[in-house]
Amino acid sequence: MKRLIFATSNEGKMKEIRMILSDMGVEVLSLKEAGIHADIVEDGTTFEENAIIKAKTICKLTGEVVLADDSGLEVDYLGGAPGIYSARFMGEDTSYTIKNNAIIDKLAEAKGTERSARFVCVIAAAFPDGEVATTRATIEGEIGYKEEGTNGFGYDPILYLPEYGTTTGGLSAEQKNEISHRGKALRLMKEELRKHGF
Ligand code: IMP
């Protein structure tokens, strides 16, 4: 059976990728399962650069096919911030209730379409022959006026989806997988993997 490593230690993401790749007959290992401990400096300036840095570093270390993702929240009114700094925004250890309410406060004067925002996800694949492929997907919404929804994580309670009448934090895990930035980018990556013999 073919195998690949998904460069994350996040169990939630592993569950998602295993579900989405389940029909490919491929064994997917987390960093932990592959026995890898690597401190990777994500010093890229785009989601693509950061995802490629992670995938290439682990590919060089192991000689295996490696996938990695980089994601974040882009708020148009804030010039695209927090963007690639979404995890680091206001400090890694600051609670998301504080981060989410800080973003809501920054948008106090923003009305209607000025509140547009999206989650972005880029998946990179690094192959042992040096080739690299990336896929990118988004989920478009607007910053809500208050936190809503208890599912998901991170900024989910503030990305309001008008067509669903709730935030991504108000969707079930299955619903979110169907339409999310990460779900869509992963499904696009399946096509890239097939081109590489998977
Ligand atoms: P990373 O790609 O795991 O480093 O995530 C980057 C940041 O974006 C984290 O702070 C997450 O909270 C945020 N983020 C990425 N995807 C989502 C999502 O689906 N929901 C909420 N926050 C997200």
py3Dmol code that shows the C-alpha trace and the ligand (Angstrom):
import py3Dmol

protein = """\
ATOM      1  CA  MET A   1       0.000   0.000   0.000  1.00  0.00           C
ATOM      2  CA  LYS A   2       1.282   3.491  -0.870  1.00  0.00           C
ATOM      3  CA  ARG A   3       1.863   5.777   2.068  1.00  0.00           C
ATOM      4  CA  LEU A   4       2.371   9.448   2.796  1.00  0.00           C
ATOM      5  CA  ILE A   5       2.999  11.670   5.790  1.00  0.00           C
ATOM      6  CA  PHE A   6       0.734  14.575   6.683  1.00  0.00           C
ATOM      7  CA  ALA A   7       2.985  17.099   8.438  1.00  0.00           C
ATOM      8  CA  THR A   8       0.784  17.972  11.399  1.00  0.00           C
ATOM      9  CA  SER A   9       0.413  16.969  15.010  1.00  0.00           C
ATOM     10  CA  ASN A  10      -3.204  18.175  15.024  1.00  0.00           C
ATOM     11  CA  GLU A  11      -5.486  15.143  15.518  1.00  0.00           C
ATOM     12  CA  GLY A  12      -8.531  16.996  14.155  1.00  0.00           C
ATOM     13  CA  LYS A  13      -6.771  17.625  10.857  1.00  0.00           C
ATOM     14  CA  MET A  14      -5.601  13.981  10.701  1.00  0.00           C
ATOM     15  CA  LYS A  15      -9.184  12.776  11.085  1.00  0.00           C
ATOM     16  CA  GLU A  16     -10.299  15.106   8.320  1.00  0.00           C
ATOM     17  CA  ILE A  17      -7.568  14.082   5.866  1.00  0.00           C
ATOM     18  CA  ARG A  18      -8.070  10.361   6.551  1.00  0.00           C
ATOM     19  CA  MET A  19     -11.799  10.760   5.857  1.00  0.00           C
ATOM     20  CA  ILE A  20     -11.213  12.644   2.614  1.00  0.00           C
ATOM     21  CA  LEU A  21      -8.450  10.337   1.312  1.00  0.00           C
ATOM     22  CA  SER A  22     -10.200   7.135   2.479  1.00  0.00           C
ATOM     23  CA  ASP A  23     -11.157   6.028  -1.056  1.00  0.00           C
ATOM     24  CA  MET A  24      -7.555   6.228  -2.340  1.00  0.00           C
ATOM     25  CA  GLY A  25      -6.191   3.160  -0.536  1.00  0.00           C
ATOM     26  CA  VAL A  26      -3.294   5.117   0.907  1.00  0.00           C
ATOM     27  CA  GLU A  27      -1.854   4.920   4.409  1.00  0.00           C
ATOM     28  CA  VAL A  28      -1.654   8.393   5.984  1.00  0.00           C
ATOM     29  CA  LEU A  29       0.768   8.877   8.877  1.00  0.00           C
ATOM     30  CA  SER A  30       0.946  11.860  11.229  1.00  0.00           C
ATOM     31  CA  LEU A  31       4.351  13.243  12.235  1.00  0.00           C
ATOM     32  CA  LYS A  32       4.029  11.406  15.527  1.00  0.00           C
ATOM     33  CA  GLU A  33       3.147   8.096  13.842  1.00  0.00           C
ATOM     34  CA  ALA A  34       6.142   8.526  11.533  1.00  0.00           C
ATOM     35  CA  GLY A  35       8.327   9.116  14.622  1.00  0.00           C
ATOM     36  CA  ILE A  36       9.359  12.617  13.559  1.00  0.00           C
ATOM     37  CA  HIS A  37      10.088  15.511  15.897  1.00  0.00           C
ATOM     38  CA  ALA A  38      10.924  18.598  13.886  1.00  0.00           C
ATOM     39  CA  ASP A  39      10.897  22.257  14.843  1.00  0.00           C
ATOM     40  CA  ILE A  40      10.102  23.976  11.565  1.00  0.00           C
ATOM     41  CA  VAL A  41      10.484  27.744  11.244  1.00  0.00           C
ATOM     42  CA  GLU A  42       7.550  29.004   9.175  1.00  0.00           C
ATOM     43  CA  ASP A  43       9.204  32.158   7.861  1.00  0.00           C
ATOM     44  CA  GLY A  44       7.437  32.349   4.489  1.00  0.00           C
ATOM     45  CA  THR A  45       5.442  35.403   3.457  1.00  0.00           C
ATOM     46  CA  THR A  46       2.501  33.522   1.897  1.00  0.00           C
ATOM     47  CA  PHE A  47       0.370  30.494   2.785  1.00  0.00           C
ATOM     48  CA  GLU A  48       1.993  28.710  -0.179  1.00  0.00           C
ATOM     49  CA  GLU A  49       5.550  29.392   1.020  1.00  0.00           C
ATOM     50  CA  ASN A  50       4.808  28.197   4.557  1.00  0.00           C
ATOM     51  CA  ALA A  51       3.052  25.008   3.410  1.00  0.00           C
ATOM     52  CA  ILE A  52       5.932  24.221   1.022  1.00  0.00           C
ATOM     53  CA  ILE A  53       8.555  24.853   3.747  1.00  0.00           C
ATOM     54  CA  LYS A  54       6.811  22.321   6.020  1.00  0.00           C
ATOM     55  CA  ALA A  55       6.267  19.671   3.327  1.00  0.00           C
ATOM     56  CA  LYS A  56       9.788  19.937   1.854  1.00  0.00           C
ATOM     57  CA  THR A  57      11.535  19.869   5.240  1.00  0.00           C
ATOM     58  CA  ILE A  58       9.831  16.617   6.256  1.00  0.00           C
ATOM     59  CA  CYS A  59      10.215  15.116   2.766  1.00  0.00           C
ATOM     60  CA  LYS A  60      13.998  15.710   2.860  1.00  0.00           C
ATOM     61  CA  LEU A  61      14.151  14.235   6.357  1.00  0.00           C
ATOM     62  CA  THR A  62      12.237  11.050   5.500  1.00  0.00           C
ATOM     63  CA  GLY A  63      12.407  10.467   1.745  1.00  0.00           C
ATOM     64  CA  GLU A  64       8.614   9.960   1.785  1.00  0.00           C
ATOM     65  CA  VAL A  65       5.784  11.821   0.043  1.00  0.00           C
ATOM     66  CA  VAL A  66       4.697  14.565   2.457  1.00  0.00           C
ATOM     67  CA  LEU A  67       1.627  16.805   2.607  1.00  0.00           C
ATOM     68  CA  ALA A  68       1.448  19.951   4.739  1.00  0.00           C
ATOM     69  CA  ASP A  69      -1.141  22.679   5.122  1.00  0.00           C
ATOM     70  CA  ASP A  70      -1.140  26.333   6.066  1.00  0.00           C
ATOM     71  CA  SER A  71      -4.334  28.215   6.767  1.00  0.00           C
ATOM     72  CA  GLY A  72      -5.732  31.365   8.289  1.00  0.00           C
ATOM     73  CA  LEU A  73      -8.387  34.071   8.372  1.00  0.00           C
ATOM     74  CA  GLU A  74      -8.238  37.043   5.965  1.00  0.00           C
ATOM     75  CA  VAL A  75     -10.328  40.099   6.894  1.00  0.00           C
ATOM     76  CA  ASP A  76     -10.604  42.581   4.004  1.00  0.00           C
ATOM     77  CA  TYR A  77     -11.307  45.594   6.272  1.00  0.00           C
ATOM     78  CA  LEU A  78      -7.974  44.837   8.031  1.00  0.00           C
ATOM     79  CA  GLY A  79      -6.022  44.600   4.764  1.00  0.00           C
ATOM     80  CA  GLY A  80      -6.078  40.794   4.862  1.00  0.00           C
ATOM     81  CA  ALA A  81      -4.918  40.463   8.508  1.00  0.00           C
ATOM     82  CA  PRO A  82      -4.414  38.298  10.466  1.00  0.00           C
ATOM     83  CA  GLY A  83      -3.692  36.137   7.363  1.00  0.00           C
ATOM     84  CA  ILE A  84      -0.580  33.987   7.692  1.00  0.00           C
ATOM     85  CA  TYR A  85      -0.224  35.310  11.245  1.00  0.00           C
ATOM     86  CA  SER A  86      -3.638  33.959  12.344  1.00  0.00           C
ATOM     87  CA  ALA A  87      -2.215  31.581  14.960  1.00  0.00           C
ATOM     88  CA  ARG A  88       0.263  34.199  16.246  1.00  0.00           C
ATOM     89  CA  PHE A  89      -2.233  37.147  16.247  1.00  0.00           C
ATOM     90  CA  MET A  90      -2.179  38.734  19.759  1.00  0.00           C
ATOM     91  CA  GLY A  91       0.080  35.855  20.905  1.00  0.00           C
ATOM     92  CA  GLU A  92      -0.189  32.058  20.492  1.00  0.00           C
ATOM     93  CA  ASP A  93      -1.417  31.615  24.067  1.00  0.00           C
ATOM     94  CA  THR A  94      -4.158  34.259  23.936  1.00  0.00           C
ATOM     95  CA  SER A  95      -7.640  32.705  24.000  1.00  0.00           C
ATOM     96  CA  TYR A  96      -9.731  32.783  20.838  1.00  0.00           C
ATOM     97  CA  THR A  97     -12.551  34.523  22.724  1.00  0.00           C
ATOM     98  CA  ILE A  98     -10.164  37.457  23.201  1.00  0.00           C
ATOM     99  CA  LYS A  99      -8.857  37.297  19.623  1.00  0.00           C
ATOM    100  CA  ASN A 100     -12.348  37.006  18.130  1.00  0.00           C
ATOM    101  CA  ASN A 101     -13.731  39.908  20.146  1.00  0.00           C
ATOM    102  CA  ALA A 102     -10.707  42.047  19.265  1.00  0.00           C
ATOM    103  CA  ILE A 103     -11.477  41.515  15.568  1.00  0.00           C
ATOM    104  CA  ILE A 104     -15.165  42.319  16.129  1.00  0.00           C
ATOM    105  CA  ASP A 105     -14.111  45.547  17.911  1.00  0.00           C
ATOM    106  CA  LYS A 106     -11.749  46.532  15.068  1.00  0.00           C
ATOM    107  CA  LEU A 107     -14.730  46.274  12.699  1.00  0.00           C
ATOM    108  CA  ALA A 108     -17.034  48.448  14.813  1.00  0.00           C
ATOM    109  CA  GLU A 109     -17.347  51.003  11.974  1.00  0.00           C
ATOM    110  CA  ALA A 110     -17.544  48.425   9.135  1.00  0.00           C
ATOM    111  CA  LYS A 111     -20.917  47.845   7.520  1.00  0.00           C
ATOM    112  CA  GLY A 112     -22.329  45.319   5.022  1.00  0.00           C
ATOM    113  CA  THR A 113     -19.846  44.213   2.372  1.00  0.00           C
ATOM    114  CA  GLU A 114     -17.015  45.968   4.262  1.00  0.00           C
ATOM    115  CA  ARG A 115     -17.158  43.002   6.674  1.00  0.00           C
ATOM    116  CA  SER A 116     -16.148  40.423   4.028  1.00  0.00           C
ATOM    117  CA  ALA A 117     -13.643  37.794   5.178  1.00  0.00           C
ATOM    118  CA  ARG A 118     -12.563  34.248   4.384  1.00  0.00           C
ATOM    119  CA  PHE A 119     -10.665  31.244   5.622  1.00  0.00           C
ATOM    120  CA  VAL A 120      -7.845  30.262   3.274  1.00  0.00           C
ATOM    121  CA  CYS A 121      -6.130  26.882   3.129  1.00  0.00           C
ATOM    122  CA  VAL A 122      -3.141  25.866   1.051  1.00  0.00           C
ATOM    123  CA  ILE A 123      -2.011  22.248   0.913  1.00  0.00           C
ATOM    124  CA  ALA A 124       1.483  21.493  -0.364  1.00  0.00           C
ATOM    125  CA  ALA A 125       2.761  18.105  -1.477  1.00  0.00           C
ATOM    126  CA  ALA A 126       6.509  17.424  -1.627  1.00  0.00           C
ATOM    127  CA  PHE A 127       7.686  14.388  -3.595  1.00  0.00           C
ATOM    128  CA  PRO A 128      11.081  12.671  -3.100  1.00  0.00           C
ATOM    129  CA  ASP A 129      12.097  13.541  -6.702  1.00  0.00           C
ATOM    130  CA  GLY A 130      12.017  17.238  -5.701  1.00  0.00           C
ATOM    131  CA  GLU A 131       8.658  18.034  -7.295  1.00  0.00           C
ATOM    132  CA  VAL A 132       6.170  20.184  -5.386  1.00  0.00           C
ATOM    133  CA  ALA A 133       2.435  20.736  -5.926  1.00  0.00           C
ATOM    134  CA  THR A 134       0.050  23.094  -4.120  1.00  0.00           C
ATOM    135  CA  THR A 135      -3.719  23.515  -3.979  1.00  0.00           C
ATOM    136  CA  ARG A 136      -5.623  26.470  -2.497  1.00  0.00           C
ATOM    137  CA  ALA A 137      -9.255  26.920  -1.473  1.00  0.00           C
ATOM    138  CA  THR A 138     -11.301  29.435   0.504  1.00  0.00           C
ATOM    139  CA  ILE A 139     -14.606  29.720   2.271  1.00  0.00           C
ATOM    140  CA  GLU A 140     -16.113  33.189   1.945  1.00  0.00           C
ATOM    141  CA  GLY A 141     -18.146  34.878   4.668  1.00  0.00           C
ATOM    142  CA  GLU A 142     -18.319  38.037   6.750  1.00  0.00           C
ATOM    143  CA  ILE A 143     -17.228  38.940  10.256  1.00  0.00           C
ATOM    144  CA  GLY A 144     -20.230  38.596  12.587  1.00  0.00           C
ATOM    145  CA  TYR A 145     -21.273  41.152  15.194  1.00  0.00           C
ATOM    146  CA  LYS A 146     -20.811  38.653  18.036  1.00  0.00           C
ATOM    147  CA  GLU A 147     -19.376  35.167  18.529  1.00  0.00           C
ATOM    148  CA  GLU A 148     -21.820  32.408  17.561  1.00  0.00           C
ATOM    149  CA  GLY A 149     -21.625  28.592  17.417  1.00  0.00           C
ATOM    150  CA  THR A 150     -19.743  26.167  19.635  1.00  0.00           C
ATOM    151  CA  ASN A 151     -18.414  23.702  17.051  1.00  0.00           C
ATOM    152  CA  GLY A 152     -15.044  23.908  15.370  1.00  0.00           C
ATOM    153  CA  PHE A 153     -12.134  25.899  16.746  1.00  0.00           C
ATOM    154  CA  GLY A 154     -10.176  29.137  16.421  1.00  0.00           C
ATOM    155  CA  TYR A 155     -11.961  31.860  14.489  1.00  0.00           C
ATOM    156  CA  ASP A 156     -14.978  29.667  13.622  1.00  0.00           C
ATOM    157  CA  PRO A 157     -17.385  31.627  15.884  1.00  0.00           C
ATOM    158  CA  ILE A 158     -16.900  34.871  13.898  1.00  0.00           C
ATOM    159  CA  LEU A 159     -16.948  33.801  10.232  1.00  0.00           C
ATOM    160  CA  TYR A 160     -20.654  34.259   9.475  1.00  0.00           C
ATOM    161  CA  LEU A 161     -22.054  32.522   6.366  1.00  0.00           C
ATOM    162  CA  PRO A 162     -25.200  34.413   5.277  1.00  0.00           C
ATOM    163  CA  GLU A 163     -26.494  31.503   3.151  1.00  0.00           C
ATOM    164  CA  TYR A 164     -26.386  29.170   6.194  1.00  0.00           C
ATOM    165  CA  GLY A 165     -27.620  31.750   8.713  1.00  0.00           C
ATOM    166  CA  THR A 166     -24.803  30.827  11.082  1.00  0.00           C
ATOM    167  CA  THR A 167     -21.014  30.862  11.452  1.00  0.00           C
ATOM    168  CA  THR A 168     -18.651  28.015  10.528  1.00  0.00           C
ATOM    169  CA  GLY A 169     -18.749  27.353  14.290  1.00  0.00           C
ATOM    170  CA  GLY A 170     -22.477  26.737  13.991  1.00  0.00           C
ATOM    171  CA  LEU A 171     -22.082  23.966  11.388  1.00  0.00           C
ATOM    172  CA  SER A 172     -21.681  20.254  12.157  1.00  0.00           C
ATOM    173  CA  ALA A 173     -18.227  18.772  11.449  1.00  0.00           C
ATOM    174  CA  GLU A 174     -19.621  16.971   8.377  1.00  0.00           C
ATOM    175  CA  GLN A 175     -21.229  20.153   6.999  1.00  0.00           C
ATOM    176  CA  LYS A 176     -18.045  22.120   7.574  1.00  0.00           C
ATOM    177  CA  ASN A 177     -15.897  19.455   5.836  1.00  0.00           C
ATOM    178  CA  GLU A 178     -18.140  19.647   2.781  1.00  0.00           C
ATOM    179  CA  ILE A 179     -17.700  23.381   2.261  1.00  0.00           C
ATOM    180  CA  SER A 180     -14.580  24.382   4.177  1.00  0.00           C
ATOM    181  CA  HIS A 181     -11.340  25.776   2.790  1.00  0.00           C
ATOM    182  CA  ARG A 182      -9.440  22.737   4.096  1.00  0.00           C
ATOM    183  CA  GLY A 183     -11.948  20.159   2.798  1.00  0.00           C
ATOM    184  CA  LYS A 184     -11.940  21.727  -0.666  1.00  0.00           C
ATOM    185  CA  ALA A 185      -8.137  22.102  -0.822  1.00  0.00           C
ATOM    186  CA  LEU A 186      -7.696  18.470   0.273  1.00  0.00           C
ATOM    187  CA  ARG A 187     -10.095  17.207  -2.388  1.00  0.00           C
ATOM    188  CA  LEU A 188      -8.149  19.193  -5.012  1.00  0.00           C
ATOM    189  CA  MET A 189      -4.945  17.615  -3.668  1.00  0.00           C
ATOM    190  CA  LYS A 190      -6.377  14.155  -4.329  1.00  0.00           C
ATOM    191  CA  GLU A 191      -6.244  14.976  -8.051  1.00  0.00           C
ATOM    192  CA  GLU A 192      -2.575  16.030  -7.734  1.00  0.00           C
ATOM    193  CA  LEU A 193      -1.747  12.790  -5.912  1.00  0.00           C
ATOM    194  CA  ARG A 194      -3.454  10.728  -8.628  1.00  0.00           C
ATOM    195  CA  LYS A 195      -1.248  12.484 -11.220  1.00  0.00           C
ATOM    196  CA  HIS A 196       1.723  11.253  -9.177  1.00  0.00           C
ATOM    197  CA  GLY A 197       0.667   7.616  -9.264  1.00  0.00           C
ATOM    198  CA  PHE A 198      -1.480   7.377  -6.130  1.00  0.00           C
TER     199      PHE A 198
END
"""
ligand_1 = """\
23
IMP
P -2.687 26.459 11.086
O -2.752 26.333 9.600
O -3.088 25.202 11.800
O -1.374 27.016 11.531
O -3.814 27.502 11.500
C -3.603 28.871 11.374
C -4.627 29.687 12.119
O -5.785 29.891 11.319
C -5.081 29.175 13.449
O -4.998 30.258 14.336
C -6.521 28.815 13.284
O -7.255 29.216 14.361
C -6.936 29.613 12.060
N -7.781 28.729 11.275
C -7.427 27.948 10.239
N -8.468 27.206 9.805
C -9.502 27.506 10.620
C -10.830 27.032 10.693
O -11.287 26.154 9.953
N -11.587 27.570 11.678
C -11.138 28.521 12.528
N -9.906 28.974 12.507
C -9.077 28.486 11.551
"""
view = py3Dmol.view(width=600, height=400)
view.addModel(protein, "pdb")
view.setStyle({"model": 0}, {"cartoon": {"style": "trace"}})
view.addModel(ligand_1, "xyz")
view.setStyle({"model": 1}, {"stick": {}})
view.zoomTo()
view.show()
